[in-house]
Amino acid sequence: MNASDLLNADMATLARWGRQGLAWWTAELAALVPARWRAPAARARAVLHLDDRARLVGTAPPPRSR
């Protein structure tokens, strides 16, 4: 990717790249946390919606057991 690709991208593409980058970054940060701190009960349940306006909405349902 170069500067021309960024400047010629539409907003939907830029938003998708931003979401992917944020997901990658949070996964990298989560990998730095000790395993015992990553217990399911300790995870935040808040959901960040990134559409026409960024907002933090309530809590997400707990993850489904497999």
N, C-alpha and C positions, 0 to 999 in steps of 0.2 A: 504494500500500500504506500502511496506517496501523497504529497500535498494536493495534487490535482484530483485524485480520487476523493479526498475529503471535501474539496471545494465543489465538486460536481455532484456529490451525493444529495439525494432528496432527504427531507426531514424524517420520513419513515425509516429509511436506511440508517441515518444517523442515530435515531432513537434505538433501533435494534442493536447497532454496534455499542451504544452506551449501555444497554441492558446486559449484553453479553460481557462487556468489560467489567461491569459492576459484579455480575455473577462470578466471573473468574477471580476478581479481587477478593470478594468475601470468602470464596472457597479457599484461597491462599491464606487468608487471615485465620480461618477456622482450622486449617491444618497446623497452625502454629500453637493452638491451644492444646494443653494436655488432654489426653483421652478421657480421664475421669471427670473433667469439666464439661465434656461434650455430651453428657448424659441427656437423653430426650427430655427429661423433666426440667432441665436447666435451660433449654432453648427458648428463645423469645417467640411469642406467638403473634406478634404484630405483622401486618401485611402492608407493604408499600405499593401503592398504585401509581404507575407512571403513565398517565394519559395526557389530556389537555392541561392538567395541573397535577403536580405531585402531592400526594396526601397519604397520611398514615391512617389506616382504618382498623379499628377494633383489634380483634384477635382472630387468628386463623384457627380452624379446627385442629385438634391434635392429629399427628400422623397416623395413618392406618397401620395396624400390625399385619405382618405378612404371614 
